[in-house]
């Protein structure tokens, strides 16, 4: 157990280290805003964000040359400027809105908390800001503001109902009605009216309805867009009437991110990263003829005659600041898009200069912090000098990037050495036969001697140098997190070097016997690494598993039908990684009752291979069938109810939660025999998985469970307690974990998550409950693999720690590989993918600790 706990702690440290190495918060405090002395073209700004609106749907026209947003299209044609706003991944609501309003691309860890770091924004720099919309977006800008000049009005979470009983457009209608009521109240409220007559005001309308719809089929998506379009027309009329057409109100319409055809977002698909941008009002130029240098527009947009001006999403923040005359947010990295401003050359120069000074101030502050945290003899200045004023912004951004990554190489080296030390320690521990935990810890960490330095001259010198190096680094760095990157190196390598010489020789001789085996598993580990990028490599690996009993004959005779079942199940399982990442429409074709019952019969056939009588368990097996039948009825009934716009019926909701609750309890009431217990565990785990399924993954989990059932049946014919077999079993376990993770592709990308997965349990938006249910669905195949793994340990009388230690060796080899694949440069798709892969490998290990405990409960006795 101490190995499991130690492994959990070490992996948590390694997981956290990636954010110190590659991704730290870009927010720098203590920067003064750059105030502009000139009068702004607009007194107020209305920011309209259609959450989840993709550019192609917004701009395209139908066969009758009619746009999906006729009013906004008329603005493009007659009095506004337009383009495409390019977002960065993850294409989620929080980072998208932060980039829009603060001009800041947050580090990946920022999405874990509401406001991990307080940041400046256009709302904070405004005199007053009023906002209406979702409770998931608005509060973070109110909490991030200094003072109480940012007001929010949000609807409750119960309004976000995706069951079909209520229309998603009601979310946007709610916002439009609230704005209308607000302006009507200002007519009779003297205090509010006084505030509204001042300058530097921002009105933010967050429109969530479109995100709740799928772009395909397009009818509902386009209908909701038309509702937004007509609502914006009315909102503009209300503002113009309230301010008596003073021509001092600017308008910006855009989106935080787009969506895929199946209604998801989060990754880097073009449909997710391209959003519309339409700007009009005072200080904004009207439509201009297209030029050769403008980005080309698709033919079905029919806008090639109008100049298109694309921007990065963060560029919108300095644009808003320039329109109403407030300082650019101090941590913004956006460049003012000059094509969206119609001001004099003097005003344009002042705006650009203020933008450049704001970036230079960030650079200077970041340089100051780095200099203060580094020894003077080690400090290396940014190698480029700022010589020309027009290069100020570009060089400031380069300097910010330089100091943001200043310690990257050193920290990466430290963590690499720490991981290598951890792997070596695990390998040395594999052959230790000590049973006493206290003596084990003393032996491995060098605590069994009274004299600290008694490991020999070389060890003492090496350890002394490591201590000096660590002390030098600790005094050289200010951040405590950076100290923690250096400490594991000393501890791990000292514990390795302190091993007894005879013990080394004995273990080295043993390890030579496994040299060819290690080479083979290195190839196997690389197959798993490649499968993270190309899922079809899992199919190749599964075919390799199918040949295992043939290439490496078992020690006991195997019945022919068991061998055939193993090969056939592998062939069927190899199909799923070749299927598309996202399945069919979630409300239809989810499962066929007859197919599921047929596969359950295959499980019973597998049980009979051991010739174990289970007549006494007939009633229990019938109860399992009843649970499956109820789950199928519940799923199909819920899908039908949602299609008929009746929402989630209370009886279906109660049944779903009851089935979820008993799924972990029922297996412990059944037989104690290995195969029967595994059968009951597999069937019970399929019940919640079925209720949370969206497509063909329910068939995947049936084939997957059956294949693992064949695996354990074959393992019962293998010789017990053989080290080579232990390595193979551990690798099979890790391979099955990867197959369960990427088998159907439902979690190969963050953008495949769908709130409709939980429609049998709730249809009102509740992030915590929905996330918990989705995580439970993802863990179900893991739990099935872990229960099989636990049964193998029990049958072969192998300590759980030993096999888990081998699994750690394999997984940490993957960790080391993915650590050097992480990047913070290039496309944001590449950056996001590299982060997710590294995090996934760590999370697998962390989850395994929890799953092993659960598996021990389900398979006890």
TORGU-719700 format. One line per 8 residues: number of its first residue (from 1); their letters; for each residue x, y, z of C-alpha. Coordinates in steps of 0.1 Angstrom, whole numbers, plus 2048, in hexadecimal, padded with zeros to 3 digits. Last residue first. Example, Ala and Ser with C-alpha at 12.3 -4.5 7.8 and 13.67 -1.06 7.14 Angstrom:
<fimars>
2> sa> 889:7F5:847 ~ 87B:7D3:84E;
</fimars>
This chain:
<fimars>
861> xxxxxxxx> 777:784:7FC ~ 778:7A7:7EE ~ 771:7AD:7C9 ~ 75B:7CC:7CB ~ 76D:7DC:7E8 ~ 790:7D4:7DA ~ 784:7E3:7B9 ~ 77B:803:7CB;
853> xxxxxxxx> 79D:806:7DB ~ 7AE:7FE:7BA ~ 798:818:7A9 ~ 7A4:834:7C0 ~ 7C9:82C:7BB ~ 7C2:827:796 ~ 7B3:84A:793 ~ 7D5:859:79D;
845> xxxxxxxx> 7E7:844:783 ~ 7CF:84B:767 ~ 7CF:870:771 ~ 7F4:871:76B ~ 7F1:863:748 ~ 7D4:87A:741 ~ 7E7:899:74C ~ 803:893:734;
837> xxxxxxxx> 7EC:88C:717 ~ 7D6:8AA:71F ~ 7F3:8C2:720 ~ 801:8B6:6FE ~ 7DF:8B8:6EE ~ 7D9:8DC:6FB ~ 7FA:8E8:6EE ~ 7F6:8D7:6CC;
829> xxxxxxxx> 7D3:8E6:6C8 ~ 7E0:907:6D4 ~ 7F7:908:6B6 ~ 81C:90B:6BC ~ 82C:911:6DD ~ 824:906:701 ~ 82F:8E2:6FB ~ 82C:8C1:70D;
821> xxxxxxxx> 83D:8A5:6FA ~ 85A:8A3:713 ~ 842:89C:730 ~ 830:883:71A ~ 84E:86C:718 ~ 855:86E:73D ~ 831:867:746 ~ 831:849:72E;
813> xxxxxxxx> 84F:83A:740 ~ 83C:843:760 ~ 81F:82D:754 ~ 835:80F:74E ~ 847:811:770 ~ 827:819:782 ~ 817:7FA:774 ~ 834:7E6:781;
805> xxxxxxxx> 82E:7F5:7A3 ~ 809:7ED:7A1 ~ 813:7C8:79A ~ 828:7C7:7BA ~ 811:7DC:7D0 ~ 7F4:7C4:7C9 ~ 807:7A7:7D7 ~ 803:789:7C1;
797> xxxxxxxx> 7F0:76A:7CD ~ 7E9:75F:7A9 ~ 7C3:75F:7AE ~ 7C1:77E:7C4 ~ 7D8:793:7AE ~ 7C5:788:78F ~ 7A4:792:79F ~ 7B2:7B5:7A7;
789> xxxxxxxx> 7BC:7BA:783 ~ 799:7AF:778 ~ 78A:7C8:790 ~ 7A2:7E3:784 ~ 797:7DD:75F ~ 773:7E1:769 ~ 77A:800:77E ~ 78C:810:760;
781> xxxxxxxx> 76E:808:74A ~ 758:81A:764 ~ 76F:838:769 ~ 763:84B:74B ~ 73F:847:755 ~ 747:853:779 ~ 759:871:76A ~ 73A:87A:756;
773> xxxxxxxx> 724:876:775 ~ 73B:88C:78A ~ 73D:8A7:76F ~ 717:8A8:76C ~ 713:8AB:792 ~ 72C:8C7:795 ~ 722:8DA:776 ~ 6FC:8DB:77C;
765> xxxxxxxx> 6E8:8E4:75D ~ 6C5:8D6:761 ~ 6C0:8B6:74D ~ 6C7:89D:769 ~ 6CC:878:76D ~ 6C1:867:74D ~ 6CE:886:739 ~ 6F1:881:746;
757> xxxxxxxx> 702:87B:724 ~ 6EE:898:716 ~ 708:8AF:727 ~ 721:8A4:70C ~ 746:8A0:710 ~ 758:89A:6EF ~ 769:8BC:6F0 ~ 782:8B0:70B;
749> xxxxxxxx> 792:899:6F2 ~ 79A:874:6F1 ~ 77F:871:70B ~ 763:862:6F6 ~ 77C:852:6DF ~ 76B:830:6E0 ~ 78A:81D:6ED ~ 79D:83B:6FA;
741> xxxxxxxx> 79B:837:71F ~ 790:812:721 ~ 7AB:80A:708 ~ 7C5:81E:71C ~ 7BB:80B:73C ~ 7BC:7EA:729 ~ 7E0:7F2:71F ~ 7EA:7F9:743;
733> xxxxxxxx> 7DB:7D8:74E ~ 7EB:7C5:732 ~ 80C:7D4:73C ~ 808:7CA:760 ~ 7FE:7A7:755 ~ 81D:7A4:73F ~ 835:7B0:75A ~ 825:798:773;
725> xxxxxxxx> 828:77B:759 ~ 84D:782:756 ~ 850:782:77C ~ 83F:760:780 ~ 827:75D:79D ~ 80F:743:78F ~ 810:732:76D ~ 7F5:73C:755;
717> xxxxxxxx> 7D4:72A:750 ~ 7C0:741:767 ~ 7CE:75D:752 ~ 7B9:750:734 ~ 799:754:748 ~ 7A5:777:753 ~ 7AA:781:72F ~ 788:773:723;
709> xxxxxxxx> 777:788:73D ~ 78C:7A5:731 ~ 77E:7A0:70E ~ 75A:79D:71C ~ 75E:7BE:72E ~ 76B:7D0:70F ~ 750:7C1:6F9 ~ 735:7CE:711;
701> xxxxxxxx> 747:7EF:716 ~ 749:7F5:6F1 ~ 725:7ED:6EB ~ 71C:809:704 ~ 735:81F:6F3 ~ 720:81E:6D3 ~ 70D:83E:6DB ~ 706:857:6F7;
693> xxxxxxxx> 70A:842:716 ~ 703:84D:739 ~ 6E7:835:741 ~ 6FA:819:731 ~ 719:821:746 ~ 703:821:765 ~ 6F7:7FD:75D ~ 717:7F0:74E;
685> xxxxxxxx> 728:7F1:770 ~ 70E:7D9:77E ~ 715:7C1:761 ~ 73A:7C2:766 ~ 739:7BE:78B ~ 721:7A1:789 ~ 738:78F:770 ~ 756:796:785;
677> xxxxxxxx> 745:786:7A3 ~ 73B:768:78E ~ 75F:764:781 ~ 770:767:7A3 ~ 758:753:7B9 ~ 749:766:7D6 ~ 726:767:7C7 ~ 70F:784:7CA;
669> xxxxxxxx> 707:79F:7E3 ~ 728:7B2:7DE ~ 71E:7B7:7B9 ~ 6FE:7C9:7C2 ~ 70E:7E6:7D6 ~ 721:7F8:7BB ~ 704:7FA:7A2 ~ 6EB:801:7BE;
661> xxxxxxxx> 6EF:827:7BE ~ 6EF:82B:798 ~ 6D0:816:794 ~ 6BF:82B:7AE ~ 6CA:84C:79E ~ 6BC:840:77C ~ 69C:833:78A ~ 695:855:79C;
653> xxxxxxxx> 69C:868:77C ~ 686:852:767 ~ 669:856:780 ~ 66E:87C:780 ~ 66A:87E:75A ~ 687:890:748 ~ 67A:8A9:72F ~ 659:8A6:71D;
645> xxxxxxxx> 666:8B4:6FC ~ 65C:895:6E9 ~ 680:88D:6E2 ~ 688:891:707 ~ 66D:878:710 ~ 679:85F:6F6 ~ 69D:861:703 ~ 691:85D:726;
637> xxxxxxxx> 67D:83E:71D ~ 69A:82F:70A ~ 6B2:833:727 ~ 699:828:742 ~ 68F:809:72F ~ 6B3:800:729 ~ 6BB:806:74E ~ 69D:7F1:759;
629> xxxxxxxx> 6A9:7D4:742 ~ 6CC:7D6:750 ~ 6C0:7D5:774 ~ 6A9:7B8:76B ~ 6C5:7A4:75C ~ 6D9:7A9:77C ~ 6BC:79D:790 ~ 6BB:77E:77B;
621> xxxxxxxx> 6DF:778:782 ~ 6D8:779:7A7 ~ 6BB:760:7A4 ~ 6D2:748:791 ~ 6EE:74B:7AB ~ 6E9:729:7BA ~ 6EB:719:797 ~ 70D:728:793;
613> xxxxxxxx> 721:709:78E ~ 745:710:786 ~ 750:6FE:766 ~ 76C:718:762 ~ 761:71E:73E ~ 73D:722:74B ~ 744:746:755 ~ 74D:74F:731;
605> xxxxxxxx> 72C:741:725 ~ 71A:757:73F ~ 72D:776:731 ~ 722:76C:70D ~ 6FE:76B:71A ~ 703:78F:725 ~ 70E:797:701 ~ 6EE:789:6F4;
597> xxxxxxxx> 6DA:79D:70D ~ 6EB:7BD:701 ~ 6E5:7B5:6DC ~ 6C0:7AD:6E4 ~ 6BB:7CE:6F6 ~ 6CA:7E3:6DB ~ 6DC:802:6E7 ~ 6DF:827:6E0;
589> xxxxxxxx> 6CF:829:6BE ~ 6C0:84B:6C5 ~ 6C3:868:6DF ~ 6E9:86B:6DE ~ 6ED:872:6B9 ~ 707:85B:6AD ~ 72B:857:6BA ~ 748:86F:6BF;
581> xxxxxxxx> 76C:863:6BB ~ 765:851:69B ~ 76A:82B:69A ~ 78D:81B:696 ~ 792:819:6BB ~ 772:804:6BD ~ 77C:7E9:6A4 ~ 798:7DA:6B8;
573> xxxxxxxx> 77E:7CF:6D2 ~ 76D:7B9:6B8 ~ 78E:7A8:6AE ~ 798:7A4:6D3 ~ 777:794:6DB ~ 77C:77C:6BE ~ 79F:772:6CA ~ 794:76D:6EE;
565> xxxxxxxx> 775:75A:6E4 ~ 789:743:6CE ~ 7A1:73B:6EA ~ 784:735:702 ~ 773:71F:6E8 ~ 793:70A:6E4 ~ 796:702:709 ~ 7B7:70B:718;
557> xxxxxxxx> 7D1:6F2:724 ~ 7E7:700:740 ~ 809:712:73D ~ 7FE:72A:723 ~ 80E:72C:701 ~ 81F:74D:6F8 ~ 81A:754:6D3 ~ 7F7:745:6D2;
549> xxxxxxxx> 7EB:751:6F4 ~ 7F8:775:6EC ~ 7EB:778:6C8 ~ 7CB:78A:6D2 ~ 7E0:7A2:6E7 ~ 7F3:7AD:6C7 ~ 7D1:7B3:6B6 ~ 7C9:7C9:6D4;
541> xxxxxxxx> 7E9:7DC:6CF ~ 7E1:7E3:6AA ~ 7BE:7EF:6B4 ~ 7CE:806:6CE ~ 7E4:814:6B3 ~ 7C3:81F:6A2 ~ 7C0:83A:6BD ~ 7DB:84F:6AD;
533> xxxxxxxx> 7E8:86B:6C4 ~ 7E3:85A:6E6 ~ 7E9:839:6D4 ~ 80D:844:6CE ~ 814:843:6F3 ~ 804:821:6F7 ~ 818:813:6DB ~ 837:823:6EA;
525> xxxxxxxx> 830:80F:70A ~ 82E:7EF:6F6 ~ 84F:7F6:6E5 ~ 85E:7FC:708 ~ 84D:7DC:712 ~ 860:7C8:6F9 ~ 881:7D8:703 ~ 879:7D0:727;
517> xxxxxxxx> 873:7AB:71E ~ 894:7A9:70C ~ 8A5:7B6:72B ~ 891:7A1:744 ~ 8AC:789:74D ~ 8C4:7A6:750 ~ 8AE:7B4:76B ~ 8B5:797:782;
509> xxxxxxxx> 8DB:79B:77F ~ 8D6:7C1:785 ~ 8C2:7B9:7A4 ~ 8DC:7A3:7B4 ~ 8F8:7BB:7AC ~ 8E4:7D8:7BA ~ 8DD:7C5:7DA ~ 901:7BD:7DE;
501> xxxxxxxx> 90A:7E2:7DC ~ 8EF:7EC:7F6 ~ 8D8:807:7EB ~ 8E1:82B:7F5 ~ 8E4:836:7D1 ~ 8BF:831:7CB ~ 8B3:843:7EA ~ 8CB:860:7E2;
493> xxxxxxxx> 8BC:861:7BF ~ 899:864:7CB ~ 89E:87E:7E7 ~ 8B6:894:7D3 ~ 8A1:895:7B4 ~ 880:899:7C7 ~ 88D:8BA:7D6 ~ 893:8CC:7B6;
485> xxxxxxxx> 86F:8D1:7A9 ~ 864:8DA:7CC ~ 87B:8F8:7CD ~ 869:905:7AE ~ 848:904:7C0 ~ 857:918:7DC ~ 85C:935:7C4 ~ 87B:94B:7CC;
477> xxxxxxxx> 896:938:7B9 ~ 8BC:93B:7BD ~ 8BD:932:7E1 ~ 8AA:912:7DA ~ 8BF:90B:7BB ~ 8DF:90E:7CE ~ 8D2:8F9:7EA ~ 8C8:8DE:7D1;
469> xxxxxxxx> 8EA:8DF:7C0 ~ 8FC:8DC:7E1 ~ 8E6:8BF:7EC ~ 8EB:8AE:7CA ~ 911:8B3:7CC ~ 911:8A4:7EF ~ 8FD:886:7E3 ~ 915:880:7C7;
461> xxxxxxxx> 934:883:7DE ~ 924:86B:7F7 ~ 91A:852:7DD ~ 93C:852:7CD ~ 94E:84E:7EE ~ 939:831:7FB ~ 916:82E:809 ~ 91E:837:82D;
453> xxxxxxxx> 914:85C:82E ~ 8F6:85E:845 ~ 904:848:861 ~ 8EA:836:876 ~ 8E0:820:859 ~ 8BD:813:851 ~ 8B0:835:843 ~ 8BD:831:820;
445> xxxxxxxx> 89B:837:80F ~ 898:814:802 ~ 8A3:800:820 ~ 891:816:839 ~ 870:815:826 ~ 872:7EF:822 ~ 87B:7EB:847 ~ 85C:7FE:851;
437> xxxxxxxx> 847:7EB:837 ~ 852:7C9:843 ~ 84E:7B2:826 ~ 871:7B5:816 ~ 873:7A2:7F6 ~ 882:7BF:7E1 ~ 883:7B6:7BC ~ 86B:7D0:7AF;
429> xxxxxxxx> 879:7EB:7C6 ~ 898:7F1:7B0 ~ 881:7F7:792 ~ 86B:80F:7A6 ~ 88A:823:7B2 ~ 896:824:78E ~ 874:832:783 ~ 874:84C:79E;
421> xxxxxxxx> 897:857:795 ~ 88E:85A:771 ~ 870:86F:77B ~ 885:885:791 ~ 8A0:88A:776 ~ 885:894:75D ~ 875:8AB:777 ~ 896:8BD:77D;
413> xxxxxxxx> 89E:8C0:758 ~ 87B:8CF:751 ~ 880:8E8:76E ~ 8A1:8F4:75F ~ 894:8F7:73B ~ 874:909:746 ~ 883:922:75E ~ 87F:940:747;
405> xxxxxxxx> 85F:935:736 ~ 849:953:740 ~ 869:968:73D ~ 86D:960:718 ~ 848:962:710 ~ 845:984:720 ~ 864:98F:70C ~ 854:983:6EC;
397> xxxxxxxx> 834:995:6F4 ~ 848:9B5:6FC ~ 85B:9B1:6DC ~ 83B:9B1:6C7 ~ 82C:9CE:6DA ~ 84A:9E4:6D9 ~ 854:9DE:6B5 ~ 843:9FE:6A8;
389> xxxxxxxx> 857:A11:6C2 ~ 878:A05:6B5 ~ 896:9FA:6C9 ~ 889:9E1:6E2 ~ 8A7:9CB:6E9 ~ 8A7:9A5:6E4 ~ 8BA:98C:6FA ~ 8A3:98C:718;
381> xxxxxxxx> 8BD:98C:734 ~ 8CC:96D:743 ~ 8CE:96B:769 ~ 8E6:951:777 ~ 900:968:787 ~ 8E5:980:793 ~ 8D3:964:7A6 ~ 8AF:961:79B;
373> xxxxxxxx> 88E:96B:7AB ~ 892:990:7AA ~ 89D:98F:785 ~ 87E:97A:77C ~ 866:992:78E ~ 876:9B1:77D ~ 874:9A0:75B ~ 84F:999:760;
365> xxxxxxxx> 849:9BD:76B ~ 85C:9CB:74D ~ 84A:9B4:734 ~ 828:9BC:743 ~ 830:9E1:741 ~ 83B:9DC:71C ~ 819:9CD:715 ~ 806:9EB:724;
357> xxxxxxxx> 81E:A03:713 ~ 816:9F3:6F1 ~ 7F0:9F6:6F7 ~ 7F4:A1A:702 ~ 809:A21:6E2 ~ 7EF:A10:6CC ~ 7D3:A25:6DB ~ 7E7:A45:6D9;
349> xxxxxxxx> 7F1:A3E:6B5 ~ 7CD:A37:6AC ~ 7C2:A57:6BD ~ 7DC:A6C:6AA ~ 7D4:A5A:689 ~ 7AF:A63:68D ~ 796:A49:696 ~ 783:A2D:684;
341> xxxxxxxx> 78C:A0E:697 ~ 786:9EA:68D ~ 7A2:9E8:674 ~ 7BB:9F2:68F ~ 7B8:9D2:6A2 ~ 7C7:9DB:6C4 ~ 7E0:9BF:6CD ~ 7D5:9A7:6E8;
333> xxxxxxxx> 7ED:99B:703 ~ 7D9:9A9:71F ~ 7E7:9A8:742 ~ 7E1:9CD:74A ~ 7BE:9CE:73C ~ 7BF:9EA:721 ~ 7B7:A0B:732 ~ 794:A1A:72C;
325> xxxxxxxx> 78A:A30:70F ~ 769:A21:704 ~ 773:A15:6E1 ~ 798:A11:6EA ~ 790:9F9:707 ~ 779:9E4:6F2 ~ 794:9E0:6D7 ~ 7AE:9D9:6F2;
317> xxxxxxxx> 798:9BB:6FD ~ 78F:9AF:6DA ~ 7B3:9A7:6D2 ~ 7B2:989:6EB ~ 79C:976:6D2 ~ 7B6:979:6B6 ~ 7A9:98E:69A ~ 79C:98A:676;
309> xxxxxxxx> 792:9A8:661 ~ 77D:9A0:643 ~ 777:9BB:629 ~ 756:9B8:618 ~ 752:9AB:5F4 ~ 75B:987:5FE ~ 73C:987:615 ~ 727:96C:604;
301> xxxxxxxx> 72C:954:622 ~ 726:936:60C ~ 746:93D:5F8 ~ 75D:93C:616 ~ 76E:95D:61F ~ 792:964:615 ~ 7A8:976:62F ~ 7AE:99A:625;
293> xxxxxxxx> 7CF:9A3:612 ~ 7BE:9A4:5F0 ~ 7A6:9BE:5FD ~ 781:9BD:604 ~ 76C:9DD:602 ~ 766:9EE:623 ~ 748:9EC:63B ~ 746:A08:654;
285> xxxxxxxx> 761:A13:66C ~ 75C:A10:691 ~ 762:A2E:6A8 ~ 73D:A32:6AE ~ 728:A12:6A8 ~ 72F:9F0:699 ~ 743:9D1:69F ~ 73C:9AE:692;
277> xxxxxxxx> 752:990:69C ~ 749:96C:694 ~ 75B:94E:6A4 ~ 776:937:697 ~ 786:91F:6B0 ~ 76A:906:6B5 ~ 760:900:690 ~ 785:8FF:688;
269> xxxxxxxx> 78B:8E2:6A0 ~ 7A2:8EB:6BD ~ 792:8DA:6DB ~ 77A:8E5:6F6 ~ 758:8E4:6E4 ~ 73B:8CC:6E0 ~ 71B:8CE:6CC ~ 71E:8B1:6B4;
261> xxxxxxxx> 727:8C7:697 ~ 743:8D7:6AB ~ 73F:8F7:6BE ~ 74B:91B:6BE ~ 75C:92F:6D9 ~ 758:94F:6ED ~ 741:95F:6D3 ~ 73F:982:6C3;
253> xxxxxxxx> 729:9A1:6C1 ~ 738:9C3:6C9 ~ 723:9E2:6CC ~ 72D:A07:6D1 ~ 716:A20:6E1 ~ 71E:A46:6DD ~ 707:A4D:6BF ~ 6F0:A63:6D4;
245> xxxxxxxx> 6D1:A51:6C8 ~ 6BC:A5C:6E6 ~ 6D0:A48:6FF ~ 6B2:A33:709 ~ 6A7:A30:6E5 ~ 6C9:A25:6D9 ~ 6CC:A0C:6F5 ~ 6A9:9FD:6EE;
237> xxxxxxxx> 6AF:9FC:6C8 ~ 6CF:9EA:6CD ~ 6BF:9D1:6E4 ~ 6A3:9CB:6CB ~ 6BB:9C3:6AF ~ 6CF:9AD:6C7 ~ 6B0:999:6CF ~ 6A8:994:6AA;
229> xxxxxxxx> 6CB:985:6A5 ~ 6CA:970:6C4 ~ 6A9:961:6BA ~ 6B7:95C:697 ~ 6D4:949:6A6 ~ 6BC:933:6B9 ~ 6AB:92A:699 ~ 6CC:923:689;
221> xxxxxxxx> 6D5:90A:6A4 ~ 6B2:8FB:6A3 ~ 6B4:8F5:67D ~ 6D9:8EC:67B ~ 6D8:8C7:683 ~ 6F4:8C9:68B ~ 6FF:8EA:69C ~ 6F5:8DA:6BD;
213> xxxxxxxx> 6E3:8F0:6D5 ~ 6EB:8FB:6F9 ~ 707:911:6ED ~ 6ED:926:6D9 ~ 6DA:92E:6F9 ~ 6F6:93C:70D ~ 6F4:961:704 ~ 70B:976:71B;
205> xxxxxxxx> 701:99B:718 ~ 71B:9B3:726 ~ 714:9D8:729 ~ 733:9ED:72E ~ 736:A11:738 ~ 753:A29:734 ~ 73D:A48:734 ~ 722:A54:74C;
197> xxxxxxxx> 6FD:A57:744 ~ 6F7:A33:750 ~ 703:A3B:773 ~ 6EA:A58:776 ~ 6CE:A42:769 ~ 6D5:A29:785 ~ 6D3:A44:7A0 ~ 6B4:A54:790;
189> xxxxxxxx> 6A0:A33:78E ~ 681:A39:779 ~ 691:A38:756 ~ 6AC:A20:762 ~ 692:A06:76A ~ 687:A05:746 ~ 6AC:A00:73C ~ 6AF:9E3:754;
181> xxxxxxxx> 68E:9D3:74A ~ 69A:9D3:725 ~ 6BB:9C4:730 ~ 6A9:9A9:744 ~ 692:9A1:727 ~ 6B0:99C:70F ~ 6C1:985:728 ~ 6A2:970:72E;
173> xxxxxxxx> 69D:96D:709 ~ 6C1:95F:706 ~ 6BA:944:71F ~ 697:93E:710 ~ 6A9:935:6F0 ~ 6B1:913:700 ~ 68C:909:6FD ~ 67C:8F7:71A;
165> xxxxxxxx> 673:8D2:71D ~ 690:8C9:706 ~ 6A4:8BA:723 ~ 6C0:8D4:720 ~ 6B4:8E9:73E ~ 6CA:907:746 ~ 6AF:919:75A ~ 6B6:904:778;
157> xxxxxxxx> 6D8:913:77B ~ 6C9:934:785 ~ 6CA:953:770 ~ 6E5:96D:773 ~ 6E6:993:779 ~ 709:9A1:77D ~ 715:9C4:788 ~ 73A:9CF:785;
149> xxxxxxxx> 741:9F0:797 ~ 746:9E0:7B9 ~ 76B:9E5:7BE ~ 788:9D4:7AE ~ 77B:9BB:795 ~ 784:996:794 ~ 765:98C:7A9 ~ 74E:99D:790;
141> xxxxxxxx> 761:98E:772 ~ 75F:96B:781 ~ 73A:96F:789 ~ 72F:974:765 ~ 739:953:755 ~ 729:935:766 ~ 70A:948:773 ~ 700:94E:74F;
133> xxxxxxxx> 6F2:96E:743 ~ 6F0:993:74A ~ 70B:9AD:74F ~ 70E:9D1:75A ~ 730:9E2:75B ~ 738:A04:76A ~ 756:A1C:768 ~ 769:A03:752;
125> xxxxxxxx> 78B:9F6:75B ~ 77D:9D7:76E ~ 766:9CF:751 ~ 782:9D2:739 ~ 795:9B8:74D ~ 7B0:9B5:768 ~ 7B7:993:777 ~ 7B3:982:799;
117> xxxxxxxx> 7C3:960:798 ~ 7B3:93F:79D ~ 791:94F:797 ~ 776:934:792 ~ 78E:917:798 ~ 79A:8FA:782 ~ 798:90E:762 ~ 7B8:921:76B;
109> xxxxxxxx> 7CD:902:769 ~ 7D1:906:743 ~ 7E2:929:745 ~ 7CB:946:73C ~ 7CC:958:71B ~ 7C6:97C:725 ~ 7B5:998:711 ~ 7A0:99E:731;
101> xxxxxxxx> 77D:99F:721 ~ 781:988:702 ~ 79D:972:70F ~ 78C:96D:730 ~ 76B:966:71E ~ 77C:94A:709 ~ 78F:93C:726 ~ 76F:939:73B;
93> xxxxxxxx> 757:92D:720 ~ 76C:911:711 ~ 780:90E:6F1 ~ 79F:900:703 ~ 7AD:90B:6EC ~ 7B3:92D:6DC ~ 79A:942:6CA ~ 79B:952:6A8;
85> xxxxxxxx> 783:96F:6A4 ~ 776:971:680 ~ 76E:991:66F ~ 756:9AE:66D ~ 753:9D4:66C ~ 732:9E6:66E ~ 71A:9FD:65C ~ 70A:9EF:63D;
77> xxxxxxxx> 712:9CB:633 ~ 71F:9C0:655 ~ 702:9D1:666 ~ 6EA:9C0:64E ~ 6FA:99F:658 ~ 6F3:9A6:67C ~ 6CE:9AB:674 ~ 6CC:98C:65D;
69> xxxxxxxx> 6DC:973:675 ~ 6D9:952:663 ~ 6DF:963:642 ~ 6C9:961:623 ~ 6D8:95B:601 ~ 6BA:945:5F7 ~ 6D1:926:5F6 ~ 6DA:92E:61A;
61> xxxxxxxx> 6F4:947:627 ~ 713:941:63D ~ 720:95B:656 ~ 713:94E:677 ~ 715:929:66F ~ 739:92D:663 ~ 744:942:681 ~ 739:92B:69D;
53> xxxxxxxx> 723:936:6B9 ~ 72A:924:6DA ~ 721:941:6F2 ~ 712:95E:6DF ~ 725:97B:6EF ~ 716:99E:6EC ~ 72B:9BB:6F9 ~ 719:9DD:6FB;
45> xxxxxxxx> 732:9F9:6FF ~ 72E:A1C:70D ~ 73B:A3F:709 ~ 748:A39:6E6 ~ 763:A4B:6D1 ~ 77A:A4F:6F0 ~ 789:A70:6F9 ~ 7AF:A71:6FB;
37> xxxxxxxx> 7C5:A6F:719 ~ 7CA:A49:719 ~ 7D2:A38:73A ~ 7EB:A1B:73B ~ 7E1:A06:759 ~ 7FD:A01:774 ~ 80B:9DE:777 ~ 80F:9D0:79B;
29> xxxxxxxx> 803:9AD:794 ~ 80D:996:777 ~ 7F5:97D:769 ~ 805:965:751 ~ 7FD:948:768 ~ 816:92D:764 ~ 817:912:74A ~ 835:8FF:73D;
21> xxxxxxxx> 84B:8F6:75A ~ 837:901:778 ~ 817:8F3:768 ~ 829:8D3:760 ~ 834:8CF:784 ~ 811:8C9:791 ~ 80E:8A7:780 ~ 831:89D:78D;
13> xxxxxxxx> 827:8A6:7B1 ~ 806:893:7AE ~ 818:876:79F ~ 830:874:7BC ~ 814:875:7D6 ~ 800:859:7C4 ~ 81F:844:7C0 ~ 827:847:7E5;
5> xxxxx> 804:83D:7EF ~ 804:81F:7D7 ~ 827:815:7E2 ~ 81D:818:807 ~ 800:800:800;
</fimars>
